[in-house]
Structure formats: C-alpha cells, structure tokens
C-alpha cells in the first residue's frame, strides 16, 4: 500500500509541476524580450501560415513555416509534438492569440491543432509561436510512473521493490579484476568491485573531485570487457560530455546521443549525428533532404507558391514532401544501426 501511495503522490506532484511550468512560461512572455526567448527555443517568430485545414476530432490544423537563416539550431529545436503553445496570428489588420498543441514538428515547419476555429479573414504577415509547456514530457513521465507502479512478476517490479526498500538487493562474490586504470586508489577500486558484484543496483557516493566519473569509466570498461553493452546516462549534457571525453580516450566504440549543438564542440565527433554523416550512405540522405526543400519552395506552372495552391494540389505536394522526409529519416535510422 505504501508503494501505491508513493506513486500516486508522485503523479500529483507531476501535475503540479506541469501547471507551474505553464504559468512560468506565461510570465516569461511578459517579462523577457522576444530575442531572449527565441535564443532559448521558447519562441519562434517570422512564421508564414502555409495551410489551414480540418483535422481529427474537428480540430483546426494550421501549418506554419520559416525559411532557414543559417542558424546553428533549427527554430523548433526545443519543441516537440504534444507541447502546448500560444499562437499569435495576424488575420486582417489585427493580432489574435490562441492556444494550441503541436501536432507535427519538423526543423522549419510545424502543424498546430488550435483550440478554436480558424479566423474567417486570411492570415497575412508573420505569425509567432510561444512554448507554454511540454505536455509530451509530462505524459511520458506519467506513463512511466504507471508502468513501474503496476508492474508485476517482472524485473521492473523487482527493482521497484528494491528501491522502495521492500526487498534486499542481490550481490555475488566480486570477480577478479584486471584493472584498465592502474592509477585508481584503494577507495576507487573498492567502489568498482562493489559495482561489479551488484546484481541489481550499486551506489557510488562521494564529494566533488573524488573521481566518481573515473570510477564510472572503469566500471563501463569492465562490463564491455565481459562482452556487454552499456548505456550511460547523466542528469545534464555537461555530465554526459565528461563521461564521453574520458571514454573516447580508451579506444572503446562510443556513441553520444542528443543534439550535436548540445555537445561540446571538441567532442562532437562522438555524437551519433556526426557518425551518421561520416557514413558513405549519408549522401543519399542529403540528396533526399535537398530535393524535399526544392519541392517545398517550387512554384506551380502559374507561378504560385505552396500556400497559394489549390487544396488538391497542395495536399498532393504535402504528401510528396512528407514521403521524402520519411525516406530520409528511415535511411538515417538504418545507418545508425
């Protein structure tokens, strides 16, 4: 019962945090200049309304885009499908604000499901999107909590009981260790041995500067030497980069996940995106993306852009653009394997 109450309390706290984030983002809209919000990925300006259509459940869908400006990060780098946003539109000569949910997110294009009907007048001029909160993130956290709390007769359920103190973790006799890093002191070696002996969980604790990352690297190398694959995570990008930097010098095959722009420049060659680009097959990805961009900006035989096309012709163009995008991403996934 205590475990059930624990997870119910966590879910209630997640809901409070979600609402607090939304209110904080609304305060930021009033407090910080647009340029500062845009640099943080919380706002995207200069958007053109490409299309407005009906979607599932009678929702009004609006597609907005912005041409690339040579920026290091794409304008929607901090936004994901499912995020709550505030739209500022410009029908006629007035400005209209309406809340919505991101339905589809590309590098320079988004589709938003609006909470109200589209304005009757055409949308002219530039539009703006402000992030109100990542609902998708909270949905994932909520789903994870439910999965853990309801798991039965599984490895996940056993780990839950261990972390709640309802079950003792298992340990085996520490294996004989052939050290990769012979400079480890007595306490660091003890931490490595304790981790290797743990069958469920091991906690390595120490103040800053005591060599915890060095210990972690040794633990990873020991597991890899056994023929195992290791996933290393950390609470911040800089912490992940610290691990990456030490591992790259060991000769192990290491891949850093995450956006390259959030990886230290000196370590970007270890990022998955950089490794994909080095693959010979990546040229085909570039060709598909280049053709997709040309198709987006191609005018009809009457000189009309995509936003001036008829409904049927625009739908056909959008389907072809979407197909090219999926082909490029599927090929990237194959290369990543």
N, C-alpha and C positions, 0 to 999 in steps of 0.2 A: 504493500500500500504506500509505503514511504517513497518508493521509486516512482509510482504513478503520480503522486502529488508533486514530486520533484520536476517531472517533465511537464505537468500542467502549469506549474509556476513559470518554467522557462518559456513556454508558449505565450503566457500572458505578458511576460517581460518583452518578448519579441514584438508583440503587437504594440506595446507602449513605445518601444524604440522606433518602430516604423512610423507611428504618428508623430513622434518627436522629430524625426528626420524630415518629414514633410513640412512641419511648421518651421524648422530651422532653414530649410531651403526657401520658404516663402519670405522669411526675414532677410535672407541674403539677397533676394531680388530687390528689396527696398534699400538695403544697406550698401552693397558693393556695386561698383560700376560694371557695365556690361563687359568691358575689355577684360577685367579681372575674372569674372565668372566664365567667360569664354575660354580663357587660358587654362582654367581648371576643368574644362569639359562639362560644366554645368549649364552652359548656354550656347546655342548656335544661332547666328544671325545671317542675314543676307540670303535667306531661303526663297526659292521660287515655287509656287504651287503648280505642280505638273498636272495633277488629275484629282478629281473628287468623284467618288462612286459609293454605291451602297455595298455593305459587307454583310457578314454573318450576323444574324440576330437583329437585322435592321439598323446596324451601326453605320454611321457615315465615315467613310475612309478617305483620308486626304494624303496624297503623296507629295512630298516636298524634297527639293534637291538644291545643291550648291556646287558650282564648278570648283575643281581643285585649285588651290592657290599656292602650291608648292610647300605647304606646311609639313612639319615632321610627323605630326599626329593628325589623322583624319578627324574632321569636325565631330563625328559621333563616337569617338573612341571610348568615351566614358558612359555611353548609353547602351542599353540592351532591350530586346523585346520584352515587354511586360512592365517597363518602367512607367511611372506616372509623370506626365509632363503638362506644362502650361503653354498653350499655343497663343501667339499674338498674330492675328491675321489683319489684312487691310482691305476689306470689301468696300468698294466705292471710295469715298474720301475719309472714312472713319477707321478707327482701330477697334478690333474685337478680340477679347481674351476668352479662351475656353479651355477647360481641362480635357485631357485625353490620355490614352495609353498607347505606347509604342507597339505597333503590330509587327513591323518588319524593319530591320536596321541593316543598312549597307554602309560602306565607307562614306559616301557622299549623298546618300538618299535614304529617306525614311518614309514609312507609311504609318499614319496615326489614326487610331479609332477614336473619334470625337464623342463626347458625352452629350452632344446636342446636334440638331440638324445643321447642315451647311448653310451659310448665309445665302440669301437669294441673289445678291449682286455678285458679279465676278470679283475674284480676289486679284487685286493689282498690287504691284510693288513687292517689296521684300517682307518676308514673314520671319518669325523668331520662335524658337523652342527653348523653354527653360525646364530643367530637370527638377521635379518635385520629390522624387524618391524612387528607389529601386525596388519596386514591388516584387520583381522576379527573384531578387536576392532573398527577400523575406519569405517568399513562397518555398524556395529551396530549403531554407533553414527550418521552416515549419514542417516540411515533408520529411527532412532528416530526423527531426525530433520524434515524429510519429513512427517512423520506421524503426528507430532504436527502441522506443518505449514498448512497441508491440511485438518485437522480435521474440520468438520462442524456439527453443531447441536448435539453436544455431550458434555459430561462432560469434556473431554480433551480440546475441543475447548473453553469452558467457562473458564477453568483455564488458557489457553493461553492468553485470552483477559485480565484476571485479572492481570497476571504477566507483561503484556505489558502496563498496565495502562489504557486500553481502557474500563474497566468495574470495578465497585466497588465490593469488596468482601462483602459477606453477614455475618451478625452477628445476634445472638439471645441473649436473656437475659441470663446472666450467671446462670447456675444451682446452687442450694445449694450444697456446697461441704463439705463432711465429710473427713477431712484430714487423710491420711495414715501417713505422716511425719509431726508431730506437731511442729517440730523444724524449719519449714520454716519461714523466716522473712516476713515482710509486702510486700516487693517488689517481692519476690519469689511467694508468694500467689497470688499477682496481676497478675503475668505472667501466672500462672496456670489457673486462672479464664478466662483471655483473650483468652487463647488457647482453653479452653472448650467451650467458647461462639462462636468461629470462625467456620463458616460453610465451608470455603474454604481454608484459609491459615492464619497462625499466625507466627509472627517473634519475637523470644526472643533474645534480644541482650544484651551483657554485656562483660566487660573486663575479662581476665583470673582470675580465683579464686573467681568469684562471685556466683558460684553454678548453672551454667546453666545445667550441667548434672544432678544434684539433682532435678532441676525443671522438666527436661525431664522425669526422672524416675517417678515422681509424676503424670505427665500427662499420662504416659503409664498406671500406676496403676488405675487411674481414668477411663480410657477408658475400661480397662479389667473388672473393676467392673460393667460396663454397659453391659457386655456380648460381647464386641467387641474383635476382633483380631488385633494386632498391628505389623506392620513391621517397625523396627527402623534401619536406615542406617546412615553411617558417612563416611567422606572422607578418613579415614585411619583405619588400623587394630587396632592401639592402642586406637583410639577414640571409636571404637566398643567394645573393651575389657573393657574400662572404664564404658560403659553403662551396659555391661554384668555383670561385677563384682558387681555393685550396685543392679541389678535386681535379681541376684542369691540369695541375702540375704533376698529377700522379700517373698519367697515361691511360686512365680509365676512359671509356666511351661515355661521355656525359652530355645530356641534353637539357637545356634550361627552357622551361615553359614560361609563357607570358609574353606580353607585348614587348618587342625589341626596344622601344623607346623607354621602357621602364627598367631596362637592364643597363648597367654601367657600360659606357662606350667601349672600354678596354676588354669587356667580356662578351660583347655581342656575337662574336663568332661561335660562342657556345649555345646561343639561342636557337630554338627549333626553326624559326623563320629563316635565320641566316643559313642553317644547314640545308633547309629545303632549297633555297636559292642557289646553293652550290651544286645541286644535283643537275645533271645534263637534261633531264626531262622537264626542268622548270621553264625552259624556253617556250614550251608549248603552253604553259600556264600564262606566261606573259603575252603570248600571241592571242589567246582567248580573251584576256582582260582588255588588251588594246582594241580588239575588234568590237567588244562589248561597249567600250567608251565611244568608239566611232559611230556605232549604231544608235546610241543614246542621243548623240548630237547631230545625227544625219537628218537633213531636211527632206521633206517629200518632194515629188516632182513639181509641185506647185510652190515650193519654197517655204513650206510651213514646218515649224519645229514640232517636237513631240507633244507639247501642250496645246498646239492648235490643230492636231489631227482629229479626225472623226473618231467616234467611240470604237468602232470595229477595228479600224486601222491602228489606233493607239493600243488596244488590247492585244492585237497581233504583235506589235512591236515590243510591248512589255513582256509578253510570253517568251519571245525570242531572246530578249535581254536576260530574263531570269534563267532560261535554259543555258546560256553561255556562262552565267555566274556559277550555276550548279556544276557544270562540267569542269570549270577551273578549280573550284573548291574540292571536288571529288578527286581530281588529279593530285592536288596538294596532299590530300589525305593518303593517297596511295604512296606518294613519295615519303611521307612521314613514317610510314610503317617500316 
